[in-house]
Each structure stands twice: as C-alpha cells, then as structure tokens.
C-alpha cells in the first residue's frame, strides 16, 4: 500500500488520535470519526477529513482501522464497516477485545468479502505518539502483509502471531505480564521506602540489571513521585485482565498469579482510581500497608 491509500479511522481516543495523526504524517488520506466532536476537530486541524459517523468514515476507504474501548463497541461498529465497506476492504481492528469477538467478526467479514485482521497494540500513549508500538496481528498471512506498510507507520514491532483472534490472545498475555510487573514494582517501592532506602536510587539500580523492564525504564520516576497521569487507565486494564482470565478458562489453563493481579487491579478500580494510570497499582499496595 502506498501513501495514496485512503484510511477510515474510527476511535480517536488516547491511542487512536496519535495513531491517526501518524498516518496523516505518512501521507495517507485519513477520514476520522469519534463520538467526541472535539477529537474529530483535532484530527481535521492536522489535515484529516471529518466524518459524520461510522458509515461516512468507511465509505470509499481502502482500509478501515478501529481503535475502540471494548468488545461491545466493536460489535456495534464492525457490522457497519462490513456492510458499507467497499469490496475487498481491509479492516484492521486495533482495539483490545475478547479473542472470540475477533473470530466472530472475521467470519462475518469473510462472508461479505471483507478481509479482517485483529491487531491490538502495546506501548501505551507514548508508543502511539512516537509510532513505536508493538503490534500483534491475527488473520490471513497475505492480508497481514498487505497491511504491513500501514502498520509500520504505527509501530516498530509487527508480528503475525496466527489466525483470527490470535492477536487478542497475545495481547491478553501482554496485559497480564504488564499488570504483574506494575504490582511488583509497586511492592519494591513500598519495601525500599519502609526500609529507609531512597526508592529512586534503588529503582535506578534495578532498571540497569536483570530486573530491568520497559516499565521501569518509563515509569519508575513518576511512580516514585506518585504521578499517575493516565497513559493507560486502570479501568481499561481491569477490562483487559477480565479478557485474560476468560482466555485462560477457554484454554483450560490455571493462571494463579494472573488471578491475583486481576484482583489488585479490581481493587484499584473499587478504590476510585479507575481514571488513573495503571501504575496507580502502587496506591493499592500502599493501602494494604497503611
């Protein structure tokens, strides 16, 4: 696909807005729609075209990308993409949803002559802005390769992980690992502070050793400062942990640590921290030790 490809983009939230902006920078013609008129206006100010609704965003597009909060929103939008998309449309859903939903959408799309991929992402708002996301893609190999030039404008790690729904399963695995690391970093901060050790210095050492991670690299300073401006909200991670547990049940496996992390995330939400960044798991660990 070249820069003359037209893209309909539905869902211009924390992740979708910078992703659509990066496609514009790459020279693609992008028509965007979101339930927030303000977000649509922001895209238009960058050179995108305003859509009045999903159907308007889809009409005439070569590629449609959706970046929506959860399965119900995808289940609402996907039928419109499939019905009003042009023949042989490439539909890339980059939302994080249940694998079974992606498989169902793919079957419905194929019956209508639309090629569907599930391509959830990891990297948070910073990765979306910088175009450095990791993208895990499920679908037919030939469709993944056709989509690759577009995806390369959004991320640096793009891996075809299997058939429809596989991308969502890998994303579930990603989220359980991320949640677990946030929980352990939170416990490390509480331990360091309770022991009279400077947590910033302690985490600097951890970040340079075997315990190092992308989370320590990006979040250790803000966690120590208790700055939880959302790059990815607790509310969304709560939803994702539910997806991970459902995927484990479907696969018939036991994931005990995932279950515990899911409860910590649920506690953060119950304590009123749902709108904060998922690094706010620290607040839950602190409360356990108050």
C-alpha atoms as an extended CHARMM CRD file, in Angstrom:
* protein
*
       290  EXT
         1         1  UNK       CA              0.0000000000        0.0000000000        0.0000000000  PROA      1               0.0000000000
         2         2  UNK       CA              1.2200000000        3.4830000000       -0.8320000000  PROA      2               0.0000000000
         3         3  UNK       CA              0.5020000000        6.9090000000        0.6010000000  PROA      3               0.0000000000
         4         4  UNK       CA             -2.4110000000        7.2670000000       -1.8350000000  PROA      4               0.0000000000
         5         5  UNK       CA             -4.3230000000        4.6940000000        0.1900000000  PROA      5               0.0000000000
         6         6  UNK       CA             -7.3970000000        6.1390000000        1.8930000000  PROA      6               0.0000000000
         7         7  UNK       CA             -7.9640000000        5.1590000000        5.5150000000  PROA      7               0.0000000000
         8         8  UNK       CA            -11.1170000000        5.4160000000        7.5910000000  PROA      8               0.0000000000
         9         9  UNK       CA            -10.2360000000        5.6560000000       11.2820000000  PROA      9               0.0000000000
        10        10  UNK       CA            -12.9080000000        5.1030000000       13.9390000000  PROA      10              0.0000000000
        11        11  UNK       CA            -11.9910000000        5.7960000000       17.5680000000  PROA      11              0.0000000000
        12        12  UNK       CA             -9.8330000000        8.8390000000       18.2720000000  PROA      12              0.0000000000
        13        13  UNK       CA             -9.1160000000        8.4380000000       21.9660000000  PROA      13              0.0000000000
        14        14  UNK       CA             -5.8210000000        8.4910000000       23.8640000000  PROA      14              0.0000000000
        15        15  UNK       CA             -4.3620000000        5.9100000000       21.4940000000  PROA      15              0.0000000000
        16        16  UNK       CA             -6.3630000000        6.4600000000       18.3180000000  PROA      16              0.0000000000
        17        17  UNK       CA             -5.7280000000       10.1900000000       17.9650000000  PROA      17              0.0000000000
        18        18  UNK       CA             -1.9150000000        9.9950000000       17.7850000000  PROA      18              0.0000000000
        19        19  UNK       CA             -2.1140000000        6.8820000000       15.6180000000  PROA      19              0.0000000000
        20        20  UNK       CA             -4.3360000000        8.6570000000       13.0870000000  PROA      20              0.0000000000
        21        21  UNK       CA             -2.0130000000       11.6690000000       13.2470000000  PROA      21              0.0000000000
        22        22  UNK       CA              0.9670000000        9.4680000000       12.3750000000  PROA      22              0.0000000000
        23        23  UNK       CA             -0.8780000000        8.1020000000        9.3490000000  PROA      23              0.0000000000
        24        24  UNK       CA             -1.5210000000       11.6720000000        8.2050000000  PROA      24              0.0000000000
        25        25  UNK       CA              2.1680000000       12.4850000000        8.6200000000  PROA      25              0.0000000000
        26        26  UNK       CA              2.9830000000        9.4770000000        6.4530000000  PROA      26              0.0000000000
        27        27  UNK       CA              0.8830000000       10.9640000000        3.6490000000  PROA      27              0.0000000000
        28        28  UNK       CA             -2.2120000000        8.8150000000        3.9190000000  PROA      28              0.0000000000
        29        29  UNK       CA             -5.6380000000       10.3730000000        3.3990000000  PROA      29              0.0000000000
        30        30  UNK       CA             -7.4070000000        9.7940000000        6.7270000000  PROA      30              0.0000000000
        31        31  UNK       CA            -11.1030000000       10.2600000000        7.4250000000  PROA      31              0.0000000000
        32        32  UNK       CA            -11.7590000000       10.1040000000       11.1470000000  PROA      32              0.0000000000
        33        33  UNK       CA            -14.7760000000        9.6120000000       13.3670000000  PROA      33              0.0000000000
        34        34  UNK       CA            -15.2280000000        9.5860000000       17.1230000000  PROA      34              0.0000000000
        35        35  UNK       CA            -18.1760000000       10.1350000000       19.4460000000  PROA      35              0.0000000000
        36        36  UNK       CA            -16.2640000000       13.2250000000       20.6260000000  PROA      36              0.0000000000
        37        37  UNK       CA            -16.6440000000       16.0450000000       18.0940000000  PROA      37              0.0000000000
        38        38  UNK       CA            -13.6320000000       17.7250000000       19.6990000000  PROA      38              0.0000000000
        39        39  UNK       CA            -11.3710000000       14.8060000000       18.8050000000  PROA      39              0.0000000000
        40        40  UNK       CA            -12.6480000000       14.8010000000       15.2310000000  PROA      40              0.0000000000
        41        41  UNK       CA            -11.9340000000       18.5310000000       15.0430000000  PROA      41              0.0000000000
        42        42  UNK       CA             -8.3850000000       17.9420000000       16.3000000000  PROA      42              0.0000000000
        43        43  UNK       CA             -7.7870000000       15.4400000000       13.5070000000  PROA      43              0.0000000000
        44        44  UNK       CA             -9.2290000000       17.8500000000       10.9440000000  PROA      44              0.0000000000
        45        45  UNK       CA             -6.8480000000       20.5520000000       12.1920000000  PROA      45              0.0000000000
        46        46  UNK       CA             -3.9610000000       18.2330000000       11.3080000000  PROA      46              0.0000000000
        47        47  UNK       CA             -5.2560000000       17.7280000000        7.7730000000  PROA      47              0.0000000000
        48        48  UNK       CA             -7.6310000000       14.8240000000        8.2240000000  PROA      48              0.0000000000
        49        49  UNK       CA            -11.1780000000       14.7100000000        6.9410000000  PROA      49              0.0000000000
        50        50  UNK       CA            -14.1400000000       14.8540000000        9.3180000000  PROA      50              0.0000000000
        51        51  UNK       CA            -16.6470000000       12.0230000000        9.2070000000  PROA      51              0.0000000000
        52        52  UNK       CA            -20.1810000000       12.4940000000       10.4680000000  PROA      52              0.0000000000
        53        53  UNK       CA            -20.4750000000        8.8720000000       11.5440000000  PROA      53              0.0000000000
        54        54  UNK       CA            -19.0380000000        5.3910000000       11.1180000000  PROA      54              0.0000000000
        55        55  UNK       CA            -20.6300000000        4.9070000000        7.7070000000  PROA      55              0.0000000000
        56        56  UNK       CA            -19.1870000000        8.2070000000        6.4760000000  PROA      56              0.0000000000
        57        57  UNK       CA            -15.7130000000        7.1850000000        7.6790000000  PROA      57              0.0000000000
        58        58  UNK       CA            -15.9580000000        3.8070000000        5.9770000000  PROA      58              0.0000000000
        59        59  UNK       CA            -17.4020000000        4.9060000000        2.6260000000  PROA      59              0.0000000000
        60        60  UNK       CA            -14.7710000000        4.7600000000       -0.1070000000  PROA      60              0.0000000000
        61        61  UNK       CA            -11.9050000000        3.7770000000        2.1990000000  PROA      61              0.0000000000
        62        62  UNK       CA             -9.3090000000        1.2320000000        1.1150000000  PROA      62              0.0000000000
        63        63  UNK       CA             -8.5080000000        0.4250000000        4.7390000000  PROA      63              0.0000000000
        64        64  UNK       CA            -10.6060000000        0.8900000000        7.8760000000  PROA      64              0.0000000000
        65        65  UNK       CA             -8.9950000000        0.9480000000       11.3200000000  PROA      65              0.0000000000
        66        66  UNK       CA            -10.9890000000        0.8030000000       14.5370000000  PROA      66              0.0000000000
        67        67  UNK       CA             -9.4960000000        1.6390000000       17.9410000000  PROA      67              0.0000000000
        68        68  UNK       CA            -12.3560000000        1.2040000000       20.4010000000  PROA      68              0.0000000000
        69        69  UNK       CA            -12.6280000000        0.6450000000       24.1690000000  PROA      69              0.0000000000
        70        70  UNK       CA            -14.1020000000       -2.8550000000       24.3860000000  PROA      70              0.0000000000
        71        71  UNK       CA            -15.9180000000       -5.7210000000       22.6770000000  PROA      71              0.0000000000
        72        72  UNK       CA            -19.4100000000       -4.1270000000       22.7910000000  PROA      72              0.0000000000
        73        73  UNK       CA            -18.2100000000       -1.0980000000       20.8300000000  PROA      73              0.0000000000
        74        74  UNK       CA            -16.5270000000       -3.3050000000       18.2300000000  PROA      74              0.0000000000
        75        75  UNK       CA            -19.6770000000       -5.4300000000       17.9790000000  PROA      75              0.0000000000
        76        76  UNK       CA            -21.6260000000       -2.2380000000       17.3010000000  PROA      76              0.0000000000
        77        77  UNK       CA            -19.2340000000       -0.7510000000       14.7440000000  PROA      77              0.0000000000
        78        78  UNK       CA            -17.9690000000       -3.8530000000       12.9010000000  PROA      78              0.0000000000
        79        79  UNK       CA            -21.2990000000       -4.6640000000       11.1730000000  PROA      79              0.0000000000
        80        80  UNK       CA            -21.3580000000       -1.1330000000        9.7290000000  PROA      80              0.0000000000
        81        81  UNK       CA            -17.7820000000       -1.4870000000        8.4850000000  PROA      81              0.0000000000
        82        82  UNK       CA            -18.6440000000       -4.8150000000        6.8840000000  PROA      82              0.0000000000
        83        83  UNK       CA            -21.9240000000       -3.6340000000        5.3440000000  PROA      83              0.0000000000
        84        84  UNK       CA            -20.7590000000       -0.2890000000        3.9800000000  PROA      84              0.0000000000
        85        85  UNK       CA            -17.1250000000       -1.0640000000        3.1910000000  PROA      85              0.0000000000
        86        86  UNK       CA            -16.0620000000       -1.3650000000       -0.4240000000  PROA      86              0.0000000000
        87        87  UNK       CA            -15.4560000000       -4.8500000000       -1.8890000000  PROA      87              0.0000000000
        88        88  UNK       CA            -12.2090000000       -6.4370000000       -0.6870000000  PROA      88              0.0000000000
        89        89  UNK       CA            -11.8760000000       -3.8380000000        2.0880000000  PROA      89              0.0000000000
        90        90  UNK       CA             -9.0470000000       -4.4250000000        4.5520000000  PROA      90              0.0000000000
        91        91  UNK       CA            -10.4840000000       -3.9840000000        8.0550000000  PROA      91              0.0000000000
        92        92  UNK       CA             -7.9340000000       -3.7280000000       10.8750000000  PROA      92              0.0000000000
        93        93  UNK       CA             -9.3700000000       -3.7350000000       14.3780000000  PROA      93              0.0000000000
        94        94  UNK       CA             -6.6680000000       -2.4810000000       16.7670000000  PROA      94              0.0000000000
        95        95  UNK       CA             -8.8930000000       -2.4960000000       19.8570000000  PROA      95              0.0000000000
        96        96  UNK       CA             -8.2100000000       -4.8540000000       22.7560000000  PROA      96              0.0000000000
        97        97  UNK       CA            -11.1900000000       -7.2060000000       22.9280000000  PROA      97              0.0000000000
        98        98  UNK       CA            -12.0990000000      -10.8310000000       23.5260000000  PROA      98              0.0000000000
        99        99  UNK       CA            -10.4610000000      -13.2800000000       21.0920000000  PROA      99              0.0000000000
       100       100  UNK       CA            -13.8570000000      -14.8650000000       20.4460000000  PROA      100             0.0000000000
       101       101  UNK       CA            -15.2220000000      -11.4670000000       19.3370000000  PROA      101             0.0000000000
       102       102  UNK       CA            -12.3800000000      -11.0700000000       16.8380000000  PROA      102             0.0000000000
       103       103  UNK       CA            -13.0010000000      -14.5530000000       15.4770000000  PROA      103             0.0000000000
       104       104  UNK       CA            -16.7030000000      -13.8350000000       15.0630000000  PROA      104             0.0000000000
       105       105  UNK       CA            -16.0310000000      -10.5090000000       13.3120000000  PROA      105             0.0000000000
       106       106  UNK       CA            -13.5710000000      -12.2380000000       10.9830000000  PROA      106             0.0000000000
       107       107  UNK       CA            -16.1620000000      -14.8560000000       10.0000000000  PROA      107             0.0000000000
       108       108  UNK       CA            -18.8050000000      -12.2040000000        9.3520000000  PROA      108             0.0000000000
       109       109  UNK       CA            -16.3430000000      -10.1300000000        7.3520000000  PROA      109             0.0000000000
       110       110  UNK       CA            -15.2340000000      -13.0620000000        5.1990000000  PROA      110             0.0000000000
       111       111  UNK       CA            -18.8490000000      -13.8790000000        4.3470000000  PROA      111             0.0000000000
       112       112  UNK       CA            -19.2230000000      -10.3270000000        2.9970000000  PROA      112             0.0000000000
       113       113  UNK       CA            -15.9380000000      -10.2250000000        1.0880000000  PROA      113             0.0000000000
       114       114  UNK       CA            -14.1430000000       -8.0710000000        3.6850000000  PROA      114             0.0000000000
       115       115  UNK       CA            -10.6810000000       -9.0500000000        4.9550000000  PROA      115             0.0000000000
       116       116  UNK       CA            -10.4560000000       -8.6180000000        8.7380000000  PROA      116             0.0000000000
       117       117  UNK       CA             -7.4030000000       -8.5380000000       10.9870000000  PROA      117             0.0000000000
       118       118  UNK       CA             -7.2090000000       -8.2290000000       14.7500000000  PROA      118             0.0000000000
       119       119  UNK       CA             -4.1500000000       -6.1290000000       15.5640000000  PROA      119             0.0000000000
       120       120  UNK       CA             -4.0950000000       -4.9610000000       19.2030000000  PROA      120             0.0000000000
       121       121  UNK       CA             -1.1310000000       -2.9180000000       20.3440000000  PROA      121             0.0000000000
       122       122  UNK       CA              1.2120000000       -2.4560000000       23.2880000000  PROA      122             0.0000000000
       123       123  UNK       CA              3.2470000000        0.6090000000       24.1480000000  PROA      123             0.0000000000
       124       124  UNK       CA              0.7290000000        2.9930000000       25.6510000000  PROA      124             0.0000000000
       125       125  UNK       CA              0.1570000000        6.6010000000       24.7520000000  PROA      125             0.0000000000
       126       126  UNK       CA              3.8920000000        7.2980000000       24.4110000000  PROA      126             0.0000000000
       127       127  UNK       CA              4.2650000000        4.4900000000       21.9090000000  PROA      127             0.0000000000
       128       128  UNK       CA              1.2430000000        5.7150000000       19.9590000000  PROA      128             0.0000000000
       129       129  UNK       CA              2.6650000000        9.2480000000       19.7820000000  PROA      129             0.0000000000
       130       130  UNK       CA              6.1590000000        8.1080000000       18.8070000000  PROA      130             0.0000000000
       131       131  UNK       CA              4.9460000000        5.4510000000       16.3700000000  PROA      131             0.0000000000
       132       132  UNK       CA              6.8420000000        2.7640000000       18.2770000000  PROA      132             0.0000000000
       133       133  UNK       CA              4.0010000000        0.4190000000       19.2180000000  PROA      133             0.0000000000
       134       134  UNK       CA              4.2730000000       -3.3490000000       19.2910000000  PROA      134             0.0000000000
       135       135  UNK       CA              1.5090000000       -4.8070000000       17.1540000000  PROA      135             0.0000000000
       136       136  UNK       CA              0.3610000000       -8.4200000000       17.4000000000  PROA      136             0.0000000000
       137       137  UNK       CA             -1.6690000000       -9.4200000000       14.3540000000  PROA      137             0.0000000000
       138       138  UNK       CA             -4.1340000000      -12.2280000000       13.8080000000  PROA      138             0.0000000000
       139       139  UNK       CA             -5.5340000000      -13.1050000000       10.3880000000  PROA      139             0.0000000000
       140       140  UNK       CA             -4.6010000000      -14.4440000000        6.9740000000  PROA      140             0.0000000000
       141       141  UNK       CA             -0.8680000000      -14.1020000000        6.1510000000  PROA      141             0.0000000000
       142       142  UNK       CA             -1.4780000000      -12.3720000000        2.8130000000  PROA      142             0.0000000000
       143       143  UNK       CA             -3.7270000000       -9.7860000000        4.4520000000  PROA      143             0.0000000000
       144       144  UNK       CA             -1.1600000000       -9.1240000000        7.1570000000  PROA      144             0.0000000000
       145       145  UNK       CA              1.4950000000       -8.4700000000        4.5290000000  PROA      145             0.0000000000
       146       146  UNK       CA             -0.7910000000       -6.0770000000        2.6650000000  PROA      146             0.0000000000
       147       147  UNK       CA             -1.4790000000       -4.2300000000        5.9090000000  PROA      147             0.0000000000
       148       148  UNK       CA              2.1820000000       -4.0970000000        6.9320000000  PROA      148             0.0000000000
       149       149  UNK       CA              3.0620000000       -0.7380000000        5.2680000000  PROA      149             0.0000000000
       150       150  UNK       CA              0.2340000000        0.9350000000        7.1960000000  PROA      150             0.0000000000
       151       151  UNK       CA              1.1190000000       -0.8180000000       10.4540000000  PROA      151             0.0000000000
       152       152  UNK       CA              4.7680000000        0.1860000000       10.0720000000  PROA      152             0.0000000000
       153       153  UNK       CA              3.6940000000        3.8160000000       10.3840000000  PROA      153             0.0000000000
       154       154  UNK       CA              2.2420000000        2.9870000000       13.7890000000  PROA      154             0.0000000000
       155       155  UNK       CA              4.7430000000        0.5840000000       15.3060000000  PROA      155             0.0000000000
       156       156  UNK       CA              8.2030000000       -0.9360000000       15.1120000000  PROA      156             0.0000000000
       157       157  UNK       CA              7.4510000000       -4.4900000000       16.1890000000  PROA      157             0.0000000000
       158       158  UNK       CA              4.7980000000       -6.0390000000       13.9460000000  PROA      158             0.0000000000
       159       159  UNK       CA              4.3700000000       -9.7940000000       14.2760000000  PROA      159             0.0000000000
       160       160  UNK       CA              1.8490000000      -12.0890000000       12.6350000000  PROA      160             0.0000000000
       161       161  UNK       CA              1.0000000000      -14.3770000000       15.5510000000  PROA      161             0.0000000000
       162       162  UNK       CA             -1.6310000000      -16.6430000000       13.9760000000  PROA      162             0.0000000000
       163       163  UNK       CA             -5.1850000000      -16.8130000000       12.6260000000  PROA      163             0.0000000000
       164       164  UNK       CA             -8.1000000000      -14.5760000000       13.5710000000  PROA      164             0.0000000000
       165       165  UNK       CA             -8.2290000000      -13.9680000000       17.3180000000  PROA      165             0.0000000000
       166       166  UNK       CA             -4.5730000000      -14.8360000000       17.9090000000  PROA      166             0.0000000000
       167       167  UNK       CA             -3.6030000000      -11.1920000000       18.1690000000  PROA      167             0.0000000000
       168       168  UNK       CA             -6.0750000000      -10.7460000000       21.0070000000  PROA      168             0.0000000000
       169       169  UNK       CA             -4.7540000000      -13.7990000000       22.8320000000  PROA      169             0.0000000000
       170       170  UNK       CA             -1.2080000000      -12.4390000000       22.6600000000  PROA      170             0.0000000000
       171       171  UNK       CA             -2.4800000000       -9.0630000000       23.8890000000  PROA      171             0.0000000000
       172       172  UNK       CA             -4.1200000000      -10.7930000000       26.8510000000  PROA      172             0.0000000000
       173       173  UNK       CA             -0.7450000000      -12.3590000000       27.6670000000  PROA      173             0.0000000000
       174       174  UNK       CA              0.8700000000       -8.9330000000       27.3290000000  PROA      174             0.0000000000
       175       175  UNK       CA             -1.5630000000       -7.3500000000       29.7520000000  PROA      175             0.0000000000
       176       176  UNK       CA             -1.1760000000       -9.9960000000       32.4140000000  PROA      176             0.0000000000
       177       177  UNK       CA              2.6170000000       -9.5440000000       32.2750000000  PROA      177             0.0000000000
       178       178  UNK       CA              2.3380000000       -5.7430000000       32.3920000000  PROA      178             0.0000000000
       179       179  UNK       CA             -0.0550000000       -5.8620000000       35.3240000000  PROA      179             0.0000000000
       180       180  UNK       CA              2.2130000000       -8.2560000000       37.1910000000  PROA      180             0.0000000000
       181       181  UNK       CA              5.2720000000       -6.0550000000       36.6900000000  PROA      181             0.0000000000
       182       182  UNK       CA              3.4060000000       -2.9690000000       37.8910000000  PROA      182             0.0000000000
       183       183  UNK       CA              2.3800000000       -4.8660000000       41.0030000000  PROA      183             0.0000000000
       184       184  UNK       CA              5.9420000000       -5.9970000000       41.7400000000  PROA      184             0.0000000000
       185       185  UNK       CA              7.4480000000       -2.5630000000       41.0870000000  PROA      185             0.0000000000
       186       186  UNK       CA              4.8540000000       -1.1540000000       43.4810000000  PROA      186             0.0000000000
       187       187  UNK       CA              5.8940000000       -3.6620000000       46.1360000000  PROA      187             0.0000000000
       188       188  UNK       CA              9.5550000000       -2.8130000000       45.5500000000  PROA      188             0.0000000000
       189       189  UNK       CA              8.8540000000        0.8960000000       46.1300000000  PROA      189             0.0000000000
       190       190  UNK       CA              6.9500000000        0.1660000000       49.3360000000  PROA      190             0.0000000000
       191       191  UNK       CA              9.7610000000       -2.0950000000       50.5900000000  PROA      191             0.0000000000
       192       192  UNK       CA             12.5050000000        0.4190000000       49.7680000000  PROA      192             0.0000000000
       193       193  UNK       CA             10.6990000000        3.3130000000       51.4260000000  PROA      193             0.0000000000
       194       194  UNK       CA              9.7910000000        1.2990000000       54.5280000000  PROA      194             0.0000000000
       195       195  UNK       CA             13.4550000000        0.2920000000       54.8430000000  PROA      195             0.0000000000
       196       196  UNK       CA             14.7060000000        3.8570000000       54.6440000000  PROA      196             0.0000000000
       197       197  UNK       CA             16.2520000000        3.4250000000       51.1950000000  PROA      197             0.0000000000
       198       198  UNK       CA             15.8870000000        6.1020000000       48.5220000000  PROA      198             0.0000000000
       199       199  UNK       CA             13.4180000000        4.4420000000       46.1230000000  PROA      199             0.0000000000
       200       200  UNK       CA             14.5750000000        6.4840000000       43.1150000000  PROA      200             0.0000000000
       201       201  UNK       CA             18.1600000000        5.3080000000       43.5710000000  PROA      201             0.0000000000
       202       202  UNK       CA             17.0470000000        1.7530000000       44.2470000000  PROA      202             0.0000000000
       203       203  UNK       CA             14.9220000000        1.5670000000       41.1020000000  PROA      203             0.0000000000
       204       204  UNK       CA             17.7460000000        3.0740000000       39.0460000000  PROA      204             0.0000000000
       205       205  UNK       CA             19.8480000000        0.0660000000       40.0040000000  PROA      205             0.0000000000
       206       206  UNK       CA             17.0200000000       -2.3800000000       39.2670000000  PROA      206             0.0000000000
       207       207  UNK       CA             16.4190000000       -0.8010000000       35.8700000000  PROA      207             0.0000000000
       208       208  UNK       CA             20.0250000000       -1.4750000000       34.8660000000  PROA      208             0.0000000000
       209       209  UNK       CA             20.0850000000       -5.1100000000       35.9250000000  PROA      209             0.0000000000
       210       210  UNK       CA             18.2330000000       -8.3270000000       35.2290000000  PROA      210             0.0000000000
       211       211  UNK       CA             15.0730000000       -6.8390000000       36.7650000000  PROA      211             0.0000000000
       212       212  UNK       CA             15.0990000000       -4.1210000000       34.1180000000  PROA      212             0.0000000000
       213       213  UNK       CA             11.9630000000       -3.6890000000       32.0260000000  PROA      213             0.0000000000
       214       214  UNK       CA             10.2470000000       -1.1940000000       29.7760000000  PROA      214             0.0000000000
       215       215  UNK       CA              8.0010000000       -0.3250000000       32.7090000000  PROA      215             0.0000000000
       216       216  UNK       CA             10.9620000000        0.5110000000       34.9520000000  PROA      216             0.0000000000
       217       217  UNK       CA             12.5010000000        2.4950000000       32.1020000000  PROA      217             0.0000000000
       218       218  UNK       CA              9.4230000000        4.6390000000       31.5050000000  PROA      218             0.0000000000
       219       219  UNK       CA              7.5440000000        4.7050000000       34.7820000000  PROA      219             0.0000000000
       220       220  UNK       CA              9.8580000000        4.4010000000       37.7670000000  PROA      220             0.0000000000
       221       221  UNK       CA             10.3190000000        8.1470000000       38.2680000000  PROA      221             0.0000000000
       222       222  UNK       CA              6.6150000000        9.0080000000       38.0070000000  PROA      222             0.0000000000
       223       223  UNK       CA              5.6650000000        6.1370000000       40.3060000000  PROA      223             0.0000000000
       224       224  UNK       CA              8.0830000000        7.3040000000       42.9910000000  PROA      224             0.0000000000
       225       225  UNK       CA              6.6410000000       10.8360000000       42.6280000000  PROA      225             0.0000000000
       226       226  UNK       CA              3.0730000000        9.4330000000       42.7560000000  PROA      226             0.0000000000
       227       227  UNK       CA              2.2480000000       10.9640000000       39.3940000000  PROA      227             0.0000000000
       228       228  UNK       CA             -0.4340000000        8.8460000000       37.7600000000  PROA      228             0.0000000000
       229       229  UNK       CA             -1.4650000000       10.8600000000       34.6970000000  PROA      229             0.0000000000
       230       230  UNK       CA             -3.1300000000        8.2270000000       32.5140000000  PROA      230             0.0000000000
       231       231  UNK       CA             -1.2840000000        6.7850000000       29.5760000000  PROA      231             0.0000000000
       232       232  UNK       CA             -3.4310000000        3.6860000000       30.0340000000  PROA      232             0.0000000000
       233       233  UNK       CA             -6.2210000000        3.8020000000       32.5860000000  PROA      233             0.0000000000
       234       234  UNK       CA             -6.8850000000        1.3470000000       35.3980000000  PROA      234             0.0000000000
       235       235  UNK       CA            -10.4400000000        0.9950000000       34.0310000000  PROA      235             0.0000000000
       236       236  UNK       CA             -9.1000000000       -0.3740000000       30.7480000000  PROA      236             0.0000000000
       237       237  UNK       CA             -6.5710000000       -2.6510000000       32.3970000000  PROA      237             0.0000000000
       238       238  UNK       CA             -9.3910000000       -4.0450000000       34.5600000000  PROA      238             0.0000000000
       239       239  UNK       CA            -11.2410000000       -4.9040000000       31.3560000000  PROA      239             0.0000000000
       240       240  UNK       CA             -8.1080000000       -6.4970000000       29.8930000000  PROA      240             0.0000000000
       241       241  UNK       CA             -7.4990000000       -8.6700000000       32.9480000000  PROA      241             0.0000000000
       242       242  UNK       CA            -11.0170000000       -9.9770000000       32.5400000000  PROA      242             0.0000000000
       243       243  UNK       CA            -10.1660000000      -10.8900000000       28.9530000000  PROA      243             0.0000000000
       244       244  UNK       CA             -7.0130000000      -12.6810000000       30.1350000000  PROA      244             0.0000000000
       245       245  UNK       CA             -8.9180000000      -14.7200000000       32.7020000000  PROA      245             0.0000000000
       246       246  UNK       CA            -11.6190000000      -15.5930000000       30.1620000000  PROA      246             0.0000000000
       247       247  UNK       CA             -8.9520000000      -16.6830000000       27.6730000000  PROA      247             0.0000000000
       248       248  UNK       CA             -7.3700000000      -18.8810000000       30.3450000000  PROA      248             0.0000000000
       249       249  UNK       CA            -10.7130000000      -20.5020000000       31.0690000000  PROA      249             0.0000000000
       250       250  UNK       CA            -11.3270000000      -21.1160000000       27.3660000000  PROA      250             0.0000000000
       251       251  UNK       CA             -7.8560000000      -22.6470000000       27.0010000000  PROA      251             0.0000000000
       252       252  UNK       CA             -8.3770000000      -24.7670000000       30.1230000000  PROA      252             0.0000000000
       253       253  UNK       CA             -5.3160000000      -23.4960000000       31.9810000000  PROA      253             0.0000000000
       254       254  UNK       CA             -4.7370000000      -22.1570000000       35.5070000000  PROA      254             0.0000000000
       255       255  UNK       CA             -3.0110000000      -18.7720000000       35.8420000000  PROA      255             0.0000000000
       256       256  UNK       CA             -2.8740000000      -18.1450000000       39.6130000000  PROA      256             0.0000000000
       257       257  UNK       CA             -0.6370000000      -15.0580000000       39.5100000000  PROA      257             0.0000000000
       258       258  UNK       CA             -2.8370000000      -13.5240000000       36.8220000000  PROA      258             0.0000000000
       259       259  UNK       CA             -5.8290000000      -14.0250000000       39.0800000000  PROA      259             0.0000000000
       260       260  UNK       CA             -4.0990000000      -12.2230000000       41.9380000000  PROA      260             0.0000000000
       261       261  UNK       CA             -3.0310000000       -9.3260000000       39.7260000000  PROA      261             0.0000000000
       262       262  UNK       CA             -6.5830000000       -9.0850000000       38.3950000000  PROA      262             0.0000000000
       263       263  UNK       CA             -7.8190000000       -8.6900000000       41.9660000000  PROA      263             0.0000000000
       264       264  UNK       CA             -5.2980000000       -5.9000000000       42.6390000000  PROA      264             0.0000000000
       265       265  UNK       CA             -6.4450000000       -4.0830000000       39.5120000000  PROA      265             0.0000000000
       266       266  UNK       CA            -10.0760000000       -4.5870000000       40.5430000000  PROA      266             0.0000000000
       267       267  UNK       CA             -9.2300000000       -3.1800000000       43.9800000000  PROA      267             0.0000000000
       268       268  UNK       CA             -7.6700000000       -0.0930000000       42.4080000000  PROA      268             0.0000000000
       269       269  UNK       CA            -10.8680000000        0.4690000000       40.4570000000  PROA      269             0.0000000000
       270       270  UNK       CA            -13.0500000000       -0.1390000000       43.5160000000  PROA      270             0.0000000000
       271       271  UNK       CA            -10.9900000000        2.3990000000       45.4600000000  PROA      271             0.0000000000
       272       272  UNK       CA            -11.8230000000        5.0540000000       42.8820000000  PROA      272             0.0000000000
       273       273  UNK       CA             -8.6130000000        5.0080000000       40.8750000000  PROA      273             0.0000000000
       274       274  UNK       CA            -10.1220000000        3.8240000000       37.5830000000  PROA      274             0.0000000000
       275       275  UNK       CA             -9.2950000000        7.0310000000       35.7330000000  PROA      275             0.0000000000
       276       276  UNK       CA             -5.6200000000        6.9540000000       36.8060000000  PROA      276             0.0000000000
       277       277  UNK       CA             -2.7130000000        5.3270000000       35.0060000000  PROA      277             0.0000000000
       278       278  UNK       CA             -2.2990000000        1.6030000000       35.6540000000  PROA      278             0.0000000000
       279       279  UNK       CA              0.9000000000        2.3810000000       37.5630000000  PROA      279             0.0000000000
       280       280  UNK       CA             -1.5360000000        3.5250000000       40.2880000000  PROA      280             0.0000000000
       281       281  UNK       CA             -1.4890000000       -0.0930000000       41.4780000000  PROA      281             0.0000000000
       282       282  UNK       CA              1.0520000000        1.4300000000       43.8530000000  PROA      282             0.0000000000
       283       283  UNK       CA             -1.8460000000        3.0910000000       45.6990000000  PROA      283             0.0000000000
       284       284  UNK       CA             -3.3910000000       -0.3300000000       46.3690000000  PROA      284             0.0000000000
       285       285  UNK       CA             -0.1370000000       -1.7710000000       47.7400000000  PROA      285             0.0000000000
       286       286  UNK       CA              0.3130000000        1.3170000000       49.9230000000  PROA      286             0.0000000000
       287       287  UNK       CA             -3.2010000000        0.9310000000       51.2850000000  PROA      287             0.0000000000
       288       288  UNK       CA             -2.5040000000       -2.6910000000       52.1970000000  PROA      288             0.0000000000
       289       289  UNK       CA              0.3890000000       -1.4340000000       54.2890000000  PROA      289             0.0000000000
       290       290  UNK       CA             -1.2670000000        1.6000000000       55.8680000000  PROA      290             0.0000000000
